[in-house]
Amino acid sequence: MGPEVHRAEPLQFDVWPAGLLSWFDGHSLADKTGFTASLLTHHDDGRLGTSLLGIGELYAPGPHSLRFVLWAHARASKALAMGARAALTFVFDGAFYQVQLGVRPIGSAAAQASGLACFEATIVSGEAQRVPYARLDAGIVFTLDEHEREATLRRWSAQVEWLKAAGE
């Protein structure tokens, strides 16, 4: 058994694979809780920042793009509004994904009234990595507090609706 047996199998893409397009469709949020994506942003001081996004903060309106919400006062929001580079990383279907994004702010009065900023990202390039000898079961995973679960799911549903309507 040579080293080629242990080599990662990369998948390059510039449109969402079908499974991910369906995952980011804004439906069945209660069934997708726990999923977390890490949004990495490059700040003007040279540092990298990380924002963790749940499924109710992400929406793919089509195969080339992804909309997301961040707190308007967050460093990442400010950096992205000024044209910062960004990447989204997450674990899905046994693989590690890293997606380079071109990001621009988009308007949503409803989101702004709640202290949020909406963004639309275009996939510049994406890569999924998996190895034949192991499966990634999870990346960063969270559990919603039982007392806040229903309120969080209602808020997420509203946020996804804002993302669907943003920029129109």
C-alpha positions in Angstrom: 0.0 0.0 0.0 1.7 3.2 -1.2 1.3 6.8 -0.2 -1.2 7.4 -3.0 -3.8 5.4 -0.9 -3.6 8.1 1.8 -3.8 11.1 -0.4 -6.6 13.6 -0.1 -9.1 13.6 -2.9 -9.7 17.3 -3.7 -12.8 18.4 -5.5 -12.6 21.8 -7.2 -15.7 23.8 -7.9 -17.0 27.3 -8.9 -20.7 26.5 -8.4 -22.3 24.9 -5.4 -22.4 21.1 -5.7 -26.1 20.0 -5.7 -26.0 18.8 -2.1 -24.8 22.2 -0.8 -27.2 24.2 -2.9 -30.0 22.2 -1.3 -28.4 22.6 2.2 -28.3 26.4 1.8 -31.8 26.7 0.4 -33.4 28.3 3.5 -35.8 25.4 4.1 -36.0 22.9 7.0 -33.8 25.0 9.3 -34.8 23.0 12.4 -33.4 19.9 10.7 -30.1 21.6 10.0 -29.3 23.1 13.5 -25.8 22.5 14.7 -24.2 23.2 11.3 -21.6 25.9 11.6 -19.6 27.6 8.9 -16.5 29.7 9.7 -16.2 33.0 7.7 -12.6 34.2 7.6 -12.0 37.8 6.7 -8.8 39.7 6.0 -8.8 43.0 7.9 -7.0 46.1 6.9 -4.5 45.8 9.8 -3.3 42.4 8.2 -5.1 40.2 10.8 -7.5 37.5 10.0 -10.9 37.4 11.7 -13.4 34.6 12.1 -17.2 34.8 12.3 -19.2 31.7 13.0 -22.4 31.4 11.0 -25.3 29.1 11.7 -27.6 27.7 9.0 -30.1 30.5 9.6 -27.6 33.1 8.6 -26.8 31.6 5.2 -28.8 31.4 2.0 -27.8 30.4 -1.5 -30.1 32.2 -4.1 -28.4 30.3 -6.9 -25.4 28.0 -7.8 -22.8 30.8 -7.9 -23.6 32.8 -4.8 -24.3 32.9 -1.1 -26.0 35.5 1.0 -25.3 35.9 4.7 -25.9 38.1 7.6 -23.5 39.5 10.2 -24.0 41.9 13.1 -23.6 45.3 11.5 -21.1 46.5 14.2 -18.8 43.4 13.8 -15.3 43.9 12.5 -16.0 41.4 9.7 -19.0 43.5 8.5 -16.8 46.6 8.4 -14.0 44.9 6.7 -16.3 43.3 4.1 -18.0 46.6 3.4 -14.5 48.0 2.5 -13.8 45.1 0.1 -11.9 42.6 2.3 -11.2 39.2 1.0 -13.1 36.3 2.6 -13.3 32.5 2.7 -16.0 30.2 4.1 -14.9 26.9 5.7 -17.1 24.1 7.0 -17.5 20.3 7.2 -20.3 18.8 5.1 -21.0 15.2 4.0 -17.7 13.8 5.3 -15.5 16.5 3.6 -13.8 19.7 4.5 -14.8 22.7 2.3 -13.0 25.9 1.8 -14.7 28.5 -0.5 -13.0 31.7 -1.6 -15.5 34.5 -1.9 -15.9 37.8 -3.6 -18.3 39.8 -1.2 -20.4 42.9 -1.5 -22.9 44.4 0.9 -26.6 44.3 -0.1 -29.4 46.3 1.4 -32.2 45.0 3.6 -34.1 47.5 5.7 -35.5 44.7 7.9 -32.1 43.3 8.7 -30.7 46.8 9.3 -33.5 47.5 11.8 -32.4 44.4 13.7 -28.8 45.5 13.8 -27.7 43.1 11.0 -25.8 43.7 7.7 -26.5 41.5 4.6 -23.9 40.5 2.1 -23.9 38.6 -1.2 -20.9 36.5 -2.0 -19.9 35.0 -5.3 -17.8 31.8 -5.4 -14.4 32.6 -6.7 -13.1 29.1 -6.2 -14.1 26.2 -3.9 -12.4 23.0 -2.8 -13.6 20.0 -0.9 -11.1 17.6 0.6 -11.7 14.1 1.7 -9.5 11.1 2.3 -10.3 7.5 1.5 -9.3 6.2 5.0 -11.3 8.5 7.2 -14.5 10.5 7.3 -15.0 13.9 8.9 -18.1 13.7 11.0 -18.2 17.3 12.1 -16.4 20.6 12.2 -17.5 23.2 14.7 -20.9 22.1 16.0 -23.3 23.9 18.4 -26.5 22.9 20.2 -29.3 25.5 20.5 -30.4 26.1 24.1 -33.7 24.4 24.6 -35.3 27.5 26.2 -34.2 29.6 23.2 -34.6 27.0 20.4 -38.0 28.1 19.0 -37.2 31.8 19.3 -33.9 31.2 17.5 -35.6 29.2 14.7 -38.2 32.0 14.2 -35.3 34.6 14.1 -33.4 32.4 11.6 -36.5 32.0 9.4 -36.9 35.8 9.4 -33.2 36.3 8.5 -33.4 33.9 5.6 -36.5 35.8 4.3 -34.5 39.0 4.6 -31.6 37.4 2.6 -34.0 36.2 -0.1 -35.4 39.7 -0.5 -32.1 41.6 0.0 -30.8 43.8 -2.8 -34.1 43.8 -4.7 
